[in-house]
Amino acid sequence: MWTAISSLPFLWQGLLVTLQVSFLVVAISLVIGVVMGIGLIYGPRWLYWPIRLYSDLIRGIPVLVLIFSVYYTLPPLGLNLDNFWAAVAALTAFKTAHVIEIARGSIQSIHFGQTDAAKAIGLTFWQRMLYVIFPQATRRFLPPWINAVTDAVKGSALVSLVGVVDLMLAIQKVIGRTYEPMPLYVTGAIIYFAINYTLSSLSRQMEARFAYIRPDPRAERRRPDRPARAGGLDHRALGLRQDDAAALHQPARDLRCRQHPGRRRRGRLHDGRRPAPARARRA
């Protein structure tokens, strides 16, 4: 464990590269993927088929094969990229294909009546997207997109195969000097877990922020003056006054009798007593 602690400054440099790669991949794929997802839904046929072909083709290729293809194919074509940008371009292309499908599914899940209503009040296309569709689609877009973000962070470890000194390659270099793989790999796993757990926590907060029904924070601070009876209900949870809530704990027979004081049920008066016999009344 002391080896892992002493190598943290070197691992920190690799962690910065990992975060940089992840941020670039997530930001670029988000912008391009949302725009292409809109084009996939609302675009003409000559735009639909290229986007559909790109999405299906890229999602069907393993990300490692895609990284090697970009890294070794672009230089013969006259486009010379260093290993860092080649890896970022490959991961961005891979994640963009996933964001296209996430954006398409979230936008198409909105009922078409929302678009018709926006057209009826004279909104333009981008106004409909900005003020009507996007606020509702965001709730459905966030959960799968956060999963894609965490996959991008974990997938950034593959850039070490083309010589980018990220966190994974930094760990392997330290292992090559110390010959102690277990503590270093455990340290790397803890770092990746901390990043992804932070992203997951932020995603839950964002989902609560954009939720349809938000919990009332005042309801958690409300406590009844006395606990409800067994099988009874809390009048505060139902929004009733204290005097109105008394009927909740009464038997159904008494409640009906109070609603109709003059009614007799099965030979009983409204207060529950049996009527006096005829002889006693004559007496």
C-alpha positions as CSV (number, residue, x, y, z in Angstrom):
1,M,0.0,0.0,0.0
2,W,2.9,2.3,0.7
3,T,3.9,1.9,-3.0
4,A,0.5,3.1,-4.1
5,I,0.7,6.1,-1.8
6,S,4.1,7.1,-2.9
7,S,3.2,6.9,-6.6
8,L,0.1,9.1,-6.2
9,P,1.8,12.2,-7.7
10,F,2.6,10.3,-10.9
11,L,-0.9,8.8,-11.0
12,W,-2.4,12.3,-10.5
13,Q,-0.9,13.3,-13.9
14,G,-2.5,10.3,-15.5
15,L,-5.8,11.1,-13.8
16,L,-5.8,14.6,-15.3
17,V,-5.3,13.2,-18.8
18,T,-8.2,10.8,-18.1
19,L,-10.5,13.6,-17.0
20,Q,-9.5,15.7,-20.0
21,V,-10.2,12.9,-22.5
22,S,-13.6,12.2,-20.8
23,F,-14.6,15.8,-20.8
24,L,-13.8,16.3,-24.4
25,V,-15.6,13.1,-25.5
26,V,-18.7,13.9,-23.4
27,A,-19.0,17.5,-24.5
28,I,-18.4,17.0,-28.2
29,S,-20.6,13.9,-28.4
30,L,-23.4,15.7,-26.6
31,V,-23.6,18.6,-29.0
32,I,-23.1,16.6,-32.2
33,G,-25.3,13.7,-31.0
34,V,-28.3,16.0,-30.1
35,V,-28.1,17.9,-33.4
36,M,-27.9,14.6,-35.4
37,G,-30.7,13.1,-33.3
38,I,-33.0,16.1,-34.2
39,G,-32.0,15.6,-37.9
40,L,-32.8,11.9,-37.6
41,I,-36.4,12.8,-36.5
42,Y,-37.2,15.9,-38.3
43,G,-34.8,15.9,-41.2
44,P,-35.5,15.0,-44.8
45,R,-34.8,11.6,-46.3
46,W,-31.4,12.6,-47.7
47,L,-30.3,13.5,-44.2
48,Y,-32.1,10.6,-42.4
49,W,-30.3,7.7,-44.2
50,P,-26.7,8.9,-43.6
51,I,-27.4,9.5,-39.9
52,R,-29.1,6.2,-39.6
53,L,-26.3,4.4,-41.4
54,Y,-23.6,6.2,-39.2
55,S,-25.5,5.3,-36.0
56,D,-26.0,1.6,-36.8
57,L,-22.5,1.2,-38.2
58,I,-20.5,2.8,-35.4
59,R,-22.6,1.2,-32.6
60,G,-21.9,-2.2,-34.2
61,I,-18.1,-1.8,-34.1
62,P,-16.1,-2.5,-30.9
63,V,-14.6,0.7,-29.4
64,L,-11.1,-0.8,-29.4
65,V,-11.3,-1.7,-33.1
66,L,-12.6,1.9,-33.7
67,I,-9.6,3.4,-31.9
68,F,-7.1,1.4,-33.8
69,S,-8.9,2.1,-37.1
70,V,-8.7,5.8,-36.5
71,Y,-5.2,5.8,-35.2
72,Y,-3.7,3.7,-38.1
73,T,-6.1,4.7,-41.0
74,L,-6.0,8.5,-40.9
75,P,-2.2,9.0,-41.5
76,P,-2.2,7.2,-44.9
77,L,-5.2,9.4,-45.9
78,G,-3.1,12.5,-45.2
79,L,-4.6,13.4,-41.9
80,N,-1.9,13.3,-39.3
81,L,-3.2,13.3,-35.7
82,D,-1.2,12.5,-32.6
83,N,-2.2,9.7,-30.4
84,F,-4.2,11.9,-28.0
85,W,-6.5,13.4,-30.6
86,A,-6.9,10.2,-32.5
87,A,-8.1,8.5,-29.4
88,V,-10.5,11.4,-28.6
89,A,-11.8,11.3,-32.1
90,A,-12.5,7.6,-32.0
91,L,-14.2,7.8,-28.6
92,T,-16.2,10.8,-29.7
93,A,-17.4,9.1,-32.8
94,F,-18.5,6.0,-30.7
95,K,-20.3,8.1,-28.1
96,T,-22.0,10.3,-30.6
97,A,-23.7,7.3,-32.1
98,H,-25.1,6.4,-28.7
99,V,-26.2,10.0,-28.0
100,I,-28.1,10.1,-31.3
101,E,-30.3,7.2,-30.2
102,I,-30.7,8.6,-26.7
103,A,-31.8,11.9,-28.1
104,R,-34.1,10.3,-30.7
105,G,-35.8,8.1,-28.0
106,S,-36.3,11.0,-25.6
107,I,-37.7,13.4,-28.2
108,Q,-40.0,10.8,-29.8
109,S,-41.4,9.9,-26.4
110,I,-43.1,13.3,-26.2
111,H,-46.7,13.1,-27.4
112,F,-47.2,14.7,-30.8
113,G,-50.0,16.8,-29.4
114,Q,-47.4,19.0,-27.7
115,T,-45.9,19.8,-31.1
116,D,-49.4,20.5,-32.6
117,A,-50.2,22.8,-29.7
118,A,-46.9,24.7,-30.2
119,K,-47.7,25.0,-33.9
120,A,-51.2,26.3,-33.1
121,I,-49.8,29.3,-31.1
122,G,-47.4,30.2,-33.9
123,L,-44.0,29.0,-32.5
124,T,-41.2,28.3,-35.0
125,F,-39.4,25.0,-35.2
126,W,-36.5,26.0,-32.9
127,Q,-38.9,27.8,-30.5
128,R,-40.9,24.5,-30.3
129,M,-37.8,22.6,-29.6
130,L,-36.5,25.1,-27.0
131,Y,-39.7,25.9,-25.0
132,V,-41.9,22.8,-25.5
133,I,-40.0,19.6,-26.5
134,F,-36.6,20.0,-24.8
135,P,-37.9,20.7,-21.3
136,Q,-40.0,17.6,-21.3
137,A,-37.5,15.4,-23.2
138,T,-34.7,16.3,-20.7
139,R,-36.4,14.2,-18.0
140,R,-36.1,11.1,-20.3
141,F,-32.7,12.0,-21.7
142,L,-30.8,12.3,-18.4
143,P,-30.7,8.7,-17.1
144,P,-29.4,7.0,-20.2
145,W,-27.1,9.9,-21.0
146,I,-25.5,9.7,-17.5
147,N,-24.9,6.0,-18.1
148,A,-23.2,6.9,-21.4
149,V,-21.0,9.4,-19.5
150,T,-19.9,6.8,-17.0
151,D,-19.1,4.5,-19.9
152,A,-17.0,7.2,-21.5
153,V,-15.0,7.6,-18.3
154,K,-14.4,3.8,-18.1
155,G,-13.8,3.6,-21.8
156,S,-11.1,6.3,-21.6
157,A,-8.8,3.6,-20.2
158,L,-8.5,2.2,-23.7
159,V,-6.6,5.2,-24.9
160,S,-3.5,3.8,-23.1
161,L,-3.3,1.2,-25.9
162,V,-2.2,3.9,-28.4
163,G,0.3,5.4,-26.1
164,V,-1.7,8.1,-24.2
165,V,-0.4,8.3,-20.7
166,D,-3.7,8.3,-18.8
167,L,-4.4,6.8,-15.4
168,M,-4.3,3.2,-16.7
169,L,-1.0,3.6,-18.4
170,A,0.5,5.5,-15.5
171,I,-0.5,2.6,-13.2
172,Q,1.1,0.1,-15.6
173,K,4.4,2.1,-15.7
174,V,4.5,2.2,-11.9
175,I,3.9,-1.6,-11.8
176,G,6.8,-2.0,-14.3
177,R,9.1,-0.4,-11.7
178,T,7.8,-1.8,-8.5
179,Y,6.4,-5.2,-9.5
180,E,3.5,-4.7,-7.1
181,P,0.4,-4.8,-9.2
182,M,-2.3,-5.5,-6.6
183,P,-2.2,-2.3,-4.5
184,L,-1.8,-0.1,-7.7
185,Y,-4.8,-1.7,-9.5
186,V,-6.9,-1.4,-6.3
187,T,-6.0,2.3,-6.1
188,G,-6.9,2.7,-9.8
189,A,-10.3,0.9,-9.2
190,I,-11.0,3.2,-6.2
191,I,-10.3,6.3,-8.3
192,Y,-12.5,5.2,-11.2
193,F,-15.2,4.3,-8.7
194,A,-15.0,7.7,-7.0
195,I,-15.4,9.4,-10.4
196,N,-18.4,7.3,-11.5
197,Y,-20.1,7.5,-8.1
198,T,-19.9,11.2,-8.1
199,L,-21.4,11.3,-11.6
200,S,-24.2,9.0,-10.4
201,S,-24.9,11.2,-7.4
202,L,-25.1,14.3,-9.6
203,S,-27.4,12.4,-12.0
204,R,-29.8,11.6,-9.2
205,Q,-29.9,15.3,-8.2
206,M,-30.5,16.3,-11.8
207,E,-33.3,13.8,-12.2
208,A,-34.9,15.1,-9.0
209,R,-34.5,18.6,-10.3
210,F,-36.3,17.9,-13.6
211,A,-38.9,15.4,-12.2
212,Y,-42.6,15.8,-12.9
213,I,-43.6,15.5,-9.3
214,R,-41.2,17.0,-6.7
215,P,-41.4,16.0,-3.1
216,D,-42.6,18.7,-0.7
217,P,-39.7,19.4,1.8
218,R,-42.2,20.7,4.3
219,A,-44.0,17.4,4.4
220,E,-40.9,15.7,5.9
221,R,-40.8,18.3,8.8
222,R,-44.5,17.8,9.6
223,R,-45.1,15.5,12.6
224,P,-48.5,14.8,14.1
225,D,-49.2,15.9,17.7
226,R,-49.9,12.2,18.5
227,P,-49.4,9.1,16.5
228,A,-52.4,7.9,14.5
229,R,-54.3,4.9,15.8
230,A,-53.7,1.5,14.5
231,G,-55.4,1.3,11.1
232,G,-56.2,5.0,11.2
233,L,-55.1,7.9,9.1
234,D,-53.2,11.1,9.8
235,H,-55.4,14.1,9.3
236,R,-52.4,16.2,8.3
237,A,-51.6,13.9,5.5
238,L,-55.1,14.3,4.2
239,G,-55.2,18.1,4.7
240,L,-58.1,18.0,7.3
241,R,-58.6,20.0,10.4
242,Q,-58.3,18.4,13.8
243,D,-62.1,18.4,14.4
244,D,-62.8,17.0,11.0
245,A,-60.3,14.2,11.5
246,A,-62.2,12.7,14.4
247,A,-64.6,11.0,12.0
248,L,-61.7,9.1,10.5
249,H,-61.3,7.0,13.7
250,Q,-65.0,6.4,14.3
251,P,-66.7,3.1,13.3
252,A,-68.6,3.3,10.1
253,R,-72.0,2.6,11.9
254,D,-71.5,5.6,14.2
255,L,-70.5,7.8,11.2
256,R,-73.6,7.0,9.2
257,C,-75.8,7.6,12.3
258,R,-74.2,11.0,12.9
259,Q,-74.8,12.0,9.3
260,H,-78.5,11.0,9.7
261,P,-79.5,11.6,13.3
262,G,-83.1,10.7,12.9
263,R,-82.5,7.3,11.3
264,R,-82.9,4.1,13.2
265,R,-80.8,1.1,12.2
266,R,-81.9,-2.4,13.2
267,G,-84.1,-1.2,16.1
268,R,-81.5,1.1,17.6
269,L,-81.6,4.8,18.2
270,H,-79.1,7.2,16.7
271,D,-77.0,7.1,19.9
272,G,-76.8,3.3,19.8
273,R,-79.3,2.6,22.6
274,R,-82.2,0.1,22.0
275,P,-85.7,1.7,22.2
276,A,-87.7,1.1,25.3
277,P,-90.4,-1.6,25.1
278,A,-93.9,-0.5,24.4
279,R,-95.1,-1.4,27.9
280,A,-92.4,0.7,29.5
281,R,-93.3,3.7,27.3
282,R,-97.1,3.4,28.2
283,A,-96.1,3.2,31.8
